[in-house]
Amino acid sequence: MQIHRLKLSGFKSFVEPAELRIEPGLTGVVGPNGCGKSNLLEAIRWVMGETSAKSLRSGGMEDVIFAGTSTRPPRDFAEVVLHASDDRDEELVVTRRIERGAGSAYRVNGRDVRAKDVALTFADAATGAHSPALVSQGKIAQVIAAKPAERRAMLEEAAGIAGLHVRRKDAESKLRGAEANLARLEDLMAGLD
Ligand code: ATP
């Protein structure tokens, strides 16, 4: 998957709408301390469906909304739009928006979708909010010290099969539901005899 463009509005320090074009090859983001470099990586992780506020250096998910300064009032919402293309060169536009008191909403190519659909889309493309391809500050030491099971999870993500685990869990829970219904049906039928 190739990310082409990132649009931010009201996300952390990006109070004004900002748009970044990401050209093929190596891109460097440079700037003084505290100018928002890490916030950019967090915006990518957030639009990919990150559910842990802690991993975005926030107390709660609404903390990603611009909190205001001495000269600017806080915002009521934050929105990040990511433009990417998949391996078949098909355009993917993913939007996540959070409003105070209303939670997050996602769209993929203009269609409302669930958080789970977004997470699966990126997992199938061997990337996503927890992909080892997104390396935050302090994460390198964590990768080196990872336990075998954690390393296996990283390899599975890199191989693009992480989404299969989610689907397997869904299928297992549907199967359990069907078995419970079947048992109930058998009880009812026994009562009719
Ligand atoms: P460094 O080089 O020190 O790692 P950086 O360029 O990566 O810095 P970030 O950590 O991305 O900078 O940005 C930190 C800035 O973002 C701080 O000034 C902080 O006040 C601001 N910030 C974070 N969350 C919000 C928010 N919700 N509202 C407003 N500003 C925020």
Residues whose N, C-alpha, C, O or C-beta is under 5 A from the ligand:
A	BS01	ATP	K12 S13 P32 N33 G34 C35 G36 K37 S38 N39 D63 V64 I65 F66 A67 G68
